[in-house]
Amino acid sequence: MPLIEITSLAQPGVEVYGNLTEKQLRHQYEHGNGIFIVESPKVITRALDAGYQPLSLLCEERHVDGDAADIIARCPDIPVYTGSRNLLATLTGYVLTRGVLCAMRRPAQRCVEDVCGNARRVVVIDGVVDSTNVGAIFRSASALGIDAVLLTRTSCDPLTRRAVRVSMGAVFSIPWTWMDAPLSSLNNIGLRTAAMALTHRSVSIDDKTLLAEPRLAIVMGNEGDGLPQATIDQADYVVRIPMSHGVDSLNVAAAAAVAFWQLRVRYYRPCCPPLPCTYIV
């Protein structure tokens, strides 16, 4: 284990944790697939379990034999930069969650057909720009039966530090990729599309025909403006969530969770007798 004590913010190797922006990490630092930062031992462990490649570790001195010990044992060949709590907070601009950060190599981008090949439920994140919302959508998607995630280029990168943290590592457990083709292209791989929007042709989220779709892509739009009209026009369904008290919309992360639950693939576990009105996902 190459343990390197930091005494200066100019220490070679630690620039990825403080001097470079998320955009620089993604596009400009080194050649290849870029780098992203993972925060907290639990989320770092989930990334390692999913096969992501660690490059270095940054942790408070007291965590070398504590919260970071298992991670260090799993990654004996990467440098471990360590220093005082105050020095590391000055470097990163924030107090480290559980005192540990890990720089990891970005994976190669996958194609839409590969990610969605066997997927029965997919979410398309279209123009959602807030990292907290993107992380929350991934967490709900992983928990509520979504098989894959597609993002338009106008959406926040799901490997930003905050999106990864809010998702609690769900960005590592569910397949995802960027989507450059029009929404209608998903029909070519057997997916029907449901745009979540309020229009004159919106059907309720409990519409029986919609629920019966064997393969469905649920499209979530921008926090302020919703989905572009061109995207709505291409969708096979336009879907609304019925609401009370004059409320016309929900936060996109909350709306996504409702949509994922209602539109989930429903089945009974074959080894158990069915319970009245009870579905197991």
C-alpha positions as a LaTeX table, in Angstrom:
\begin{tabular}{lrrr}
\hline
Residue & $x$ (\AA) & $y$ (\AA) & $z$ (\AA) \\
\hline
Met1 & 0.00 & 0.00 & 0.00 \\
Pro2 & 1.69 & 3.24 & $-1.15$ \\
Leu3 & 0.68 & 5.55 & 1.75 \\
Ile4 & 1.48 & 9.18 & 0.94 \\
Glu5 & 1.08 & 11.86 & 3.61 \\
Ile6 & $-0.05$ & 15.22 & 2.24 \\
Thr7 & 1.70 & 18.25 & 3.66 \\
Ser8 & 0.82 & 20.67 & 0.86 \\
Leu9 & $-2.10$ & 21.27 & $-1.47$ \\
Ala10 & 0.44 & 21.20 & $-4.30$ \\
Gln11 & 1.23 & 17.54 & $-3.64$ \\
Pro12 & 1.46 & 15.74 & $-7.02$ \\
Gly13 & $-1.41$ & 13.31 & $-7.55$ \\
Val14 & $-4.06$ & 15.05 & $-5.48$ \\
Glu15 & $-5.10$ & 17.58 & $-8.13$ \\
Val16 & $-7.98$ & 15.35 & $-9.18$ \\
Tyr17 & $-9.57$ & 15.91 & $-5.77$ \\
Gly18 & $-9.45$ & 19.66 & $-5.67$ \\
Asn19 & $-8.02$ & 21.55 & $-8.63$ \\
Leu20 & $-10.11$ & 20.10 & $-11.45$ \\
Thr21 & $-13.81$ & 20.64 & $-12.11$ \\
Glu22 & $-16.22$ & 17.79 & $-12.82$ \\
Lys23 & $-16.10$ & 18.73 & $-16.52$ \\
Gln24 & $-12.30$ & 18.66 & $-16.55$ \\
Leu25 & $-12.26$ & 15.29 & $-14.84$ \\
Arg26 & $-14.66$ & 13.94 & $-17.43$ \\
His27 & $-13.19$ & 15.41 & $-20.59$ \\
Gln28 & $-9.73$ & 16.87 & $-20.09$ \\
Tyr29 & $-7.76$ & 14.99 & $-17.45$ \\
Glu30 & $-5.57$ & 12.42 & $-19.22$ \\
His31 & $-6.70$ & 10.57 & $-22.32$ \\
Gly32 & $-9.13$ & 7.69 & $-22.42$ \\
Asn33 & $-12.38$ & 7.50 & $-20.52$ \\
Gly34 & $-11.79$ & 10.19 & $-17.91$ \\
Ile35 & $-12.10$ & 10.11 & $-14.14$ \\
Phe36 & $-14.83$ & 10.56 & $-11.55$ \\
Ile37 & $-14.81$ & 10.88 & $-7.76$ \\
Val38 & $-16.73$ & 8.61 & $-5.39$ \\
Glu39 & $-17.46$ & 9.68 & $-1.81$ \\
Ser40 & $-17.96$ & 7.56 & 1.35 \\
Pro41 & $-16.79$ & 3.99 & 2.07 \\
Lys42 & $-20.18$ & 2.38 & 1.41 \\
Val43 & $-20.55$ & 3.91 & $-2.06$ \\
Ile44 & $-16.89$ & 3.25 & $-2.94$ \\
Thr45 & $-17.40$ & $-0.40$ & $-2.00$ \\
Arg46 & $-20.44$ & $-0.63$ & $-4.26$ \\
Ala47 & $-18.42$ & 0.80 & $-7.15$ \\
Leu48 & $-15.66$ & $-1.76$ & $-6.55$ \\
Asp49 & $-18.22$ & $-4.57$ & $-6.36$ \\
Ala50 & $-19.56$ & $-3.43$ & $-9.74$ \\
Gly51 & $-16.08$ & $-3.68$ & $-11.28$ \\
Tyr52 & $-15.12$ & 0.00 & $-11.48$ \\
Gln53 & $-11.37$ & 0.64 & $-11.58$ \\
Pro54 & $-9.92$ & 2.63 & $-8.65$ \\
Leu55 & $-6.99$ & 4.97 & $-9.34$ \\
Ser56 & $-6.23$ & 6.50 & $-5.94$ \\
Leu57 & $-7.73$ & 7.08 & $-2.52$ \\
Leu58 & $-7.86$ & 10.21 & $-0.36$ \\
Cys59 & $-8.70$ & 9.80 & 3.30 \\
Glu60 & $-8.21$ & 11.36 & 6.70 \\
Glu61 & $-5.38$ & 9.90 & 8.71 \\
Arg62 & $-7.72$ & 8.40 & 11.30 \\
His63 & $-9.57$ & 6.41 & 8.63 \\
Val64 & $-6.55$ & 4.53 & 7.24 \\
Asp65 & $-7.06$ & 1.84 & 9.89 \\
Gly66 & $-10.79$ & 2.57 & 10.24 \\
Asp67 & $-13.49$ & 3.20 & 7.63 \\
Ala68 & $-11.03$ & 2.99 & 4.72 \\
Ala69 & $-9.25$ & $-0.17$ & 5.88 \\
Asp70 & $-11.31$ & $-2.67$ & 3.89 \\
Ile71 & $-11.08$ & $-0.57$ & 0.71 \\
Ile72 & $-7.30$ & $-0.21$ & 1.09 \\
Ala73 & $-7.02$ & $-3.99$ & 1.57 \\
Arg74 & $-9.00$ & $-4.56$ & $-1.66$ \\
Cys75 & $-6.86$ & $-2.09$ & $-3.64$ \\
Pro76 & $-3.27$ & $-2.69$ & $-2.46$ \\
Asp77 & $-1.60$ & $-1.22$ & $-5.54$ \\
Ile78 & $-3.18$ & 2.25 & $-5.68$ \\
Pro79 & $-1.72$ & 5.31 & $-3.91$ \\
Val80 & $-3.46$ & 6.35 & $-0.69$ \\
Tyr81 & $-3.16$ & 10.07 & 0.05 \\
Thr82 & $-3.78$ & 11.01 & 3.65 \\
Gly83 & $-3.70$ & 14.09 & 5.82 \\
Ser84 & $-5.50$ & 15.99 & 8.53 \\
Arg85 & $-9.23$ & 16.68 & 8.35 \\
Asn86 & $-8.70$ & 20.43 & 7.98 \\
Leu87 & $-6.07$ & 20.09 & 5.25 \\
Leu88 & $-8.21$ & 17.74 & 3.18 \\
Ala89 & $-11.26$ & 20.00 & 3.57 \\
Thr90 & $-9.15$ & 22.90 & 2.27 \\
Leu91 & $-8.10$ & 20.77 & $-0.72$ \\
Thr92 & $-11.54$ & 19.51 & $-1.69$ \\
Gly93 & $-13.62$ & 22.48 & $-0.60$ \\
Tyr94 & $-15.81$ & 20.40 & 1.74 \\
Val95 & $-15.50$ & 18.07 & 4.72 \\
Leu96 & $-15.23$ & 14.53 & 3.43 \\
Thr97 & $-18.21$ & 12.26 & 4.10 \\
Arg98 & $-16.91$ & 9.50 & 6.38 \\
Gly99 & $-13.46$ & 10.85 & 5.55 \\
Val100 & $-12.84$ & 8.95 & 2.29 \\
Leu101 & $-12.79$ & 9.78 & $-1.43$ \\
Cys102 & $-11.78$ & 7.54 & $-4.34$ \\
Ala103 & $-10.79$ & 8.55 & $-7.88$ \\
Met104 & $-12.03$ & 6.00 & $-10.41$ \\
Arg105 & $-11.70$ & 5.42 & $-14.13$ \\
Arg106 & $-14.82$ & 6.08 & $-16.17$ \\
Pro107 & $-16.10$ & 3.01 & $-18.00$ \\
Ala108 & $-16.34$ & 2.91 & $-21.78$ \\
Gln109 & $-19.68$ & 4.16 & $-23.06$ \\
Arg110 & $-22.14$ & 1.43 & $-23.98$ \\
Cys111 & $-24.61$ & 1.51 & $-26.86$ \\
Val112 & $-28.36$ & 1.87 & $-26.28$ \\
Glu113 & $-29.09$ & $-1.53$ & $-27.81$ \\
Asp114 & $-26.68$ & $-3.22$ & $-25.40$ \\
Val115 & $-28.05$ & $-1.47$ & $-22.31$ \\
Cys116 & $-31.71$ & $-2.00$ & $-23.24$ \\
Gly117 & $-31.44$ & $-5.38$ & $-24.95$ \\
Asn118 & $-33.46$ & $-7.38$ & $-22.40$ \\
Ala119 & $-34.96$ & $-4.48$ & $-20.48$ \\
Arg120 & $-38.69$ & $-4.52$ & $-19.78$ \\
Arg121 & $-38.76$ & $-1.14$ & $-18.05$ \\
Val122 & $-36.45$ & 1.75 & $-18.96$ \\
Val123 & $-36.32$ & 5.37 & $-17.83$ \\
Val124 & $-35.23$ & 8.13 & $-20.21$ \\
Ile125 & $-33.90$ & 11.18 & $-18.33$ \\
Asp126 & $-34.41$ & 14.09 & $-20.72$ \\
Gly127 & $-32.84$ & 17.41 & $-19.76$ \\
Val128 & $-32.79$ & 16.88 & $-15.97$ \\
Val129 & $-29.92$ & 19.12 & $-14.91$ \\
Asp130 & $-29.80$ & 18.91 & $-11.11$ \\
Ser131 & $-27.35$ & 16.30 & $-9.80$ \\
Thr132 & $-29.52$ & 15.61 & $-6.74$ \\
Asn133 & $-32.53$ & 14.84 & $-8.93$ \\
Val134 & $-30.51$ & 12.59 & $-11.23$ \\
Gly135 & $-29.08$ & 10.70 & $-8.26$ \\
Ala136 & $-32.53$ & 10.31 & $-6.70$ \\
Ile137 & $-34.01$ & 9.03 & $-9.99$ \\
Phe138 & $-31.26$ & 6.40 & $-10.23$ \\
Arg139 & $-31.90$ & 5.30 & $-6.65$ \\
Ser140 & $-35.65$ & 4.94 & $-7.27$ \\
Ala141 & $-35.01$ & 3.21 & $-10.59$ \\
Ser142 & $-32.79$ & 0.61 & $-8.96$ \\
Ala143 & $-35.24$ & 0.04 & $-6.10$ \\
Leu144 & $-38.48$ & $-0.01$ & $-8.11$ \\
Gly145 & $-37.85$ & $-2.37$ & $-10.99$ \\
Ile146 & $-36.31$ & $-0.23$ & $-13.74$ \\
Asp147 & $-33.87$ & $-2.32$ & $-15.80$ \\
Ala148 & $-31.90$ & 0.45 & $-17.57$ \\
Val149 & $-31.43$ & 4.23 & $-17.70$ \\
Leu150 & $-30.90$ & 6.40 & $-20.78$ \\
Leu151 & $-29.91$ & 10.08 & $-20.54$ \\
Thr152 & $-30.00$ & 12.83 & $-23.12$ \\
Arg153 & $-26.85$ & 14.92 & $-23.47$ \\
Thr154 & $-28.72$ & 17.84 & $-21.90$ \\
Ser155 & $-28.96$ & 15.95 & $-18.61$ \\
Cys156 & $-26.58$ & 16.04 & $-15.66$ \\
Asp157 & $-23.78$ & 13.50 & $-15.74$ \\
Pro158 & $-24.75$ & 10.66 & $-13.34$ \\
Leu159 & $-21.10$ & 10.20 & $-12.34$ \\
Thr160 & $-20.78$ & 13.65 & $-10.78$ \\
Arg161 & $-19.83$ & 13.35 & $-7.13$ \\
Arg162 & $-23.19$ & 14.48 & $-5.76$ \\
Ala163 & $-25.28$ & 12.37 & $-8.14$ \\
Val164 & $-23.28$ & 9.28 & $-7.17$ \\
Arg165 & $-23.63$ & 10.07 & $-3.48$ \\
Val166 & $-27.39$ & 10.79 & $-3.61$ \\
Ser167 & $-27.97$ & 7.59 & $-5.59$ \\
Met168 & $-26.14$ & 5.66 & $-2.81$ \\
Gly169 & $-24.24$ & 3.83 & $-5.53$ \\
Ala170 & $-27.29$ & 2.94 & $-7.63$ \\
Val171 & $-25.48$ & 4.42 & $-10.65$ \\
Phe172 & $-23.23$ & 1.36 & $-10.38$ \\
Ser173 & $-25.97$ & $-1.24$ & $-10.05$ \\
Ile174 & $-28.21$ & $-0.35$ & $-13.00$ \\
Pro175 & $-27.05$ & $-0.23$ & $-16.65$ \\
Trp176 & $-27.08$ & 3.25 & $-18.22$ \\
Thr177 & $-25.80$ & 5.17 & $-21.19$ \\
Trp178 & $-26.25$ & 8.38 & $-23.17$ \\
Met179 & $-28.99$ & 8.56 & $-25.79$ \\
Asp180 & $-28.25$ & 10.59 & $-28.92$ \\
Ala181 & $-31.02$ & 9.35 & $-31.23$ \\
Pro182 & $-34.63$ & 10.63 & $-31.18$ \\
Leu183 & $-37.07$ & 9.06 & $-28.71$ \\
Ser184 & $-38.87$ & 7.30 & $-31.55$ \\
Ser185 & $-35.74$ & 5.21 & $-32.20$ \\
Leu186 & $-36.58$ & 3.14 & $-29.13$ \\
Asn187 & $-39.46$ & 1.61 & $-31.07$ \\
Asn188 & $-36.83$ & $-0.05$ & $-33.26$ \\
Ile189 & $-35.63$ & $-2.14$ & $-30.31$ \\
Gly190 & $-39.12$ & $-3.08$ & $-29.18$ \\
Leu191 & $-39.78$ & $-0.41$ & $-26.57$ \\
Arg192 & $-42.97$ & 1.62 & $-26.41$ \\
Thr193 & $-42.52$ & 5.08 & $-24.91$ \\
Ala194 & $-44.49$ & 6.95 & $-22.25$ \\
Ala195 & $-43.79$ & 10.68 & $-21.86$ \\
Met196 & $-44.72$ & 12.05 & $-18.44$ \\
Ala197 & $-46.46$ & 15.34 & $-19.31$ \\
Leu198 & $-49.74$ & 17.23 & $-18.99$ \\
Thr199 & $-51.38$ & 17.60 & $-22.41$ \\
His200 & $-54.86$ & 17.26 & $-23.88$ \\
Arg201 & $-54.06$ & 13.66 & $-24.86$ \\
Ser202 & $-52.51$ & 12.53 & $-21.55$ \\
Val203 & $-53.83$ & 9.27 & $-20.14$ \\
Ser204 & $-53.87$ & 8.45 & $-16.45$ \\
Ile205 & $-50.90$ & 6.53 & $-15.09$ \\
Asp206 & $-53.27$ & 3.69 & $-14.17$ \\
Asp207 & $-54.52$ & 3.27 & $-17.77$ \\
Lys208 & $-55.00$ & $-0.49$ & $-18.34$ \\
Thr209 & $-53.54$ & $-0.50$ & $-21.83$ \\
Leu210 & $-50.45$ & 1.32 & $-20.60$ \\
Leu211 & $-50.00$ & $-1.07$ & $-17.66$ \\
Ala212 & $-50.20$ & $-4.04$ & $-20.01$ \\
Glu213 & $-47.25$ & $-2.94$ & $-22.16$ \\
Pro214 & $-44.58$ & $-5.69$ & $-22.00$ \\
Arg215 & $-41.69$ & $-3.29$ & $-22.65$ \\
Leu216 & $-41.92$ & 0.39 & $-21.80$ \\
Ala217 & $-39.61$ & 3.42 & $-21.63$ \\
Ile218 & $-40.76$ & 6.09 & $-19.15$ \\
Val219 & $-39.60$ & 9.58 & $-20.14$ \\
Met220 & $-38.94$ & 12.18 & $-17.42$ \\
Gly221 & $-38.36$ & 15.84 & $-18.33$ \\
Asn222 & $-36.58$ & 18.96 & $-17.18$ \\
Glu223 & $-37.28$ & 20.35 & $-13.68$ \\
Gly224 & $-38.62$ & 23.69 & $-14.90$ \\
Asp225 & $-39.84$ & 23.23 & $-18.46$ \\
Gly226 & $-40.80$ & 19.57 & $-18.58$ \\
Leu227 & $-40.37$ & 17.63 & $-21.80$ \\
Pro228 & $-39.78$ & 19.31 & $-25.16$ \\
Gln229 & $-42.83$ & 19.26 & $-27.43$ \\
Ala230 & $-40.89$ & 17.32 & $-30.07$ \\
Thr231 & $-40.27$ & 14.54 & $-27.53$ \\
Ile232 & $-43.93$ & 14.49 & $-26.47$ \\
Asp233 & $-45.02$ & 14.28 & $-30.10$ \\
Gln234 & $-42.82$ & 11.20 & $-30.65$ \\
Ala235 & $-44.08$ & 9.30 & $-27.61$ \\
Asp236 & $-46.49$ & 6.39 & $-27.92$ \\
Tyr237 & $-48.25$ & 7.52 & $-24.74$ \\
Val238 & $-48.44$ & 10.82 & $-22.90$ \\
Val239 & $-49.07$ & 10.10 & $-19.22$ \\
Arg240 & $-50.22$ & 12.13 & $-16.23$ \\
Ile241 & $-50.25$ & 11.41 & $-12.50$ \\
Pro242 & $-53.70$ & 12.29 & $-11.08$ \\
Met243 & $-53.34$ & 14.86 & $-8.29$ \\
Ser244 & $-55.47$ & 16.65 & $-5.72$ \\
His245 & $-55.87$ & 20.18 & $-4.29$ \\
Gly246 & $-55.00$ & 21.91 & $-7.54$ \\
Val247 & $-51.43$ & 20.62 & $-7.62$ \\
Asp248 & $-50.35$ & 20.20 & $-11.24$ \\
Ser249 & $-46.84$ & 18.78 & $-10.91$ \\
Leu250 & $-44.34$ & 17.05 & $-8.64$ \\
Asn251 & $-40.59$ & 17.35 & $-8.33$ \\
Val252 & $-39.15$ & 15.20 & $-11.13$ \\
Ala253 & $-37.51$ & 12.77 & $-8.70$ \\
Ala254 & $-40.79$ & 12.29 & $-6.79$ \\
Ala255 & $-42.76$ & 11.92 & $-10.03$ \\
Ala256 & $-40.26$ & 9.35 & $-11.28$ \\
Ala257 & $-40.68$ & 7.22 & $-8.14$ \\
Val258 & $-44.47$ & 7.28 & $-8.51$ \\
Ala259 & $-44.21$ & 6.36 & $-12.20$ \\
Phe260 & $-41.74$ & 3.53 & $-11.61$ \\
Trp261 & $-43.96$ & 1.96 & $-8.95$ \\
Gln262 & $-47.21$ & 2.27 & $-10.87$ \\
Leu263 & $-45.77$ & 1.15 & $-14.22$ \\
Arg264 & $-43.61$ & $-1.67$ & $-12.86$ \\
Val265 & $-43.70$ & $-5.15$ & $-14.34$ \\
Arg266 & $-46.14$ & $-7.02$ & $-12.14$ \\
Tyr267 & $-45.89$ & $-10.69$ & $-11.38$ \\
Tyr268 & $-46.48$ & $-13.21$ & $-8.63$ \\
Arg269 & $-43.57$ & $-15.12$ & $-7.21$ \\
Pro270 & $-44.25$ & $-18.68$ & $-8.49$ \\
Cys271 & $-43.08$ & $-20.47$ & $-5.33$ \\
Cys272 & $-45.67$ & $-18.68$ & $-3.19$ \\
Pro273 & $-49.46$ & $-18.70$ & $-3.36$ \\
Pro274 & $-50.75$ & $-15.33$ & $-4.55$ \\
Leu275 & $-52.06$ & $-12.96$ & $-1.92$ \\
Pro276 & $-55.19$ & $-10.94$ & $-2.69$ \\
Cys277 & $-54.30$ & $-7.57$ & $-4.24$ \\
Thr278 & $-50.61$ & $-8.03$ & $-3.47$ \\
Tyr279 & $-47.88$ & $-7.79$ & $-6.07$ \\
Ile280 & $-44.26$ & $-8.67$ & $-5.47$ \\
Val281 & $-41.65$ & $-6.89$ & $-7.56$ \\
\hline
\end{tabular}
